[in-house]
Amino acid sequence: MILRKRDDLPCYIIVKPEIAHTFSGAFEAHVTINDSAPFHRRIHPWGKGSDAYFFNLTQVQCTKAGVRTGDRCRIAISPV
């Protein structure tokens, strides 16, 4: 799901721990949303006692993928 804490902050997606479990810190990846063209993102640990990860999305990436805050989508993550 495309999330956003406030309108003046970027959108982001939370990555389930089981997807990123082999990493102990941030990692580089190619990301695809709803079969859009892949783009580069740095996936970060959520921290604060959570084992989840997250990555931010630019408005351009959201527009190209046809998604907005609150939309459910398909995500593919390929570490590089």
C-alpha positions, 0 to 999 in steps of 0.5 A: 500500500502507498502510505504517507504520514503528511501531505508535505512528506514523500510517499513510502512503502513498508517492506515486510521483514520476510522479504528483506530478512537476508539484509542487516541494514539498508540495501540497493534495489530495483523496484517495480510497482504494478508492472511499471518500468523498474527504478532504483531505490535504497531500502532502509530498515524501519528501526524503532524496534521493528524488523520491517523495511521501507522505501520512499517514492517520488511523485514522478515514480507514483505518477508513472506507476499510476498510484496515489496515497492509499492505493494497494499495488503489486511490488517487485524488489530485486536487490542489486 
